[in-house]
Amino acid sequence: MTTTPRWRALTHHHLFWPVAILVLLLLVNVPFTPDFFSIRMSNGHLYGSLVSIVLFGSPLILVAVGMTLVIATGGIDLSVGAVVAITGALACSYISDQADQSALSGVLLAMALALVAAVVCGLWNGFLVARMGIQPIIATLIIMVAGRGVAQLITDGQIITVNSEPYKLIGGGYWLTLPFSIFVVAAVVAVTVALTRRTALGLLVESVGGNAEASRLVGIRSRRIKIMVYVFCALCAGIAGLMISSNTSAADGNNAGLWIELDAILAVVIGGTSLLGGRFSIGGTVVGALVIQTLTTTIYTIGVPTQTNLVFKAVVVIVVCLLQSPKFRAKVFGNKFGARPGAKGSGKPAAAPAETATATEAAPKMEVS
């Protein structure tokens, strides 16, 4: 008797469908790659398809985590791809000009300069949105367009290559048998969860996303919150830019991080965060990013033609988003997988508590003449 309620509660958990879709995508690869789930050790490093998915998905996870907080405030950041290109171009340009490209001090300074540039981009976006009142999609579109040009100016329109072992560690190195980028992502996610779920910061972000004006009237400095999340999003994109350029040991101002902002937004939506702002889920975003990266891997694994892979990806994303909709599940699968009774879109009102009903009956009726 208790199995059905438990199963229903499980299917209504906000992470159930993203995780289920992720597992399904992973299983789809098995007929095409029988050893898909196998992980092997070589030269002290772990290798395998699962490791590769997390490795290549690390930049997307970082960008999506930052995007989550921006979307939670009711905004959007289309400039993250350009920030990825700018930071990678700055770091590689500085390292390539050094006499000793493997000098740790030079690499650290290059990374610091790149991250400072990312923070400046975030401050600019936050200033336009919070202080000037420009719509987020327009405000961030400025750097999205101009940022690519800035990256091209930094690299002189060329692909800058570097040969630096310390810099290679960030996106292409290994530590404790695992890719170093996994530890970077884990640290960023852990700090984000700690700040948003162990302190009042998460509630403030959700409050601003729910109603920024009401939040301001009750004493919450909504403008500072918005500026802060845009800076954080740009910083995450900056780290992702270092990771991508490090993995390839090159900076491509034109193609680095191209369309990563769209994948990040999809990851956030798949993870259960509403584009209207308010409540958000960092764990759901991480799963959503892994879904996007697994989908990309699956497309190449099953041999989808290059000219149609974007269409295939779009179809899968539509299916994922439909499965995330309680109304769609209620219509297709019925109440077993649909919304909770009484929830928005369930079609069934929740039963009124006995005390409320009694109080309603006992209350005197008022007549308006």
Secondary structure as UniProt FT lines:
FT   HELIX           3..11
FT   TURN            14..15
FT   HELIX           16..28
FT   TURN            29..32
FT   TURN            34..37
FT   STRAND          39..42
FT   TURN            43..44
FT   STRAND          45..48
FT   HELIX           49..72
FT   TURN            73..74
FT   HELIX           80..96
FT   TURN            101..102
FT   HELIX           104..126
FT   HELIX           127..131
FT   HELIX           136..155
FT   TURN            156..157
FT   STRAND          160..161
FT   HELIX           165..172
FT   STRAND          174..175
FT   TURN            176..177
FT   STRAND          178..179
FT   HELIX           180..197
FT   HELIX           201..210
FT   HELIX           212..217
FT   TURN            218..219
FT   HELIX           222..248
FT   STRAND          250..251
FT   TURN            253..259
FT   HELIX           260..270
FT   TURN            271..272
FT   TURN            275..276
FT   HELIX           282..301
FT   TURN            302..303
FT   HELIX           306..308
FT   HELIX           309..324
FT   HELIX           326..333
FT   TURN            335..337
FT   TURN            341..342
FT   TURN            344..345
FT   HELIX           354..362
//
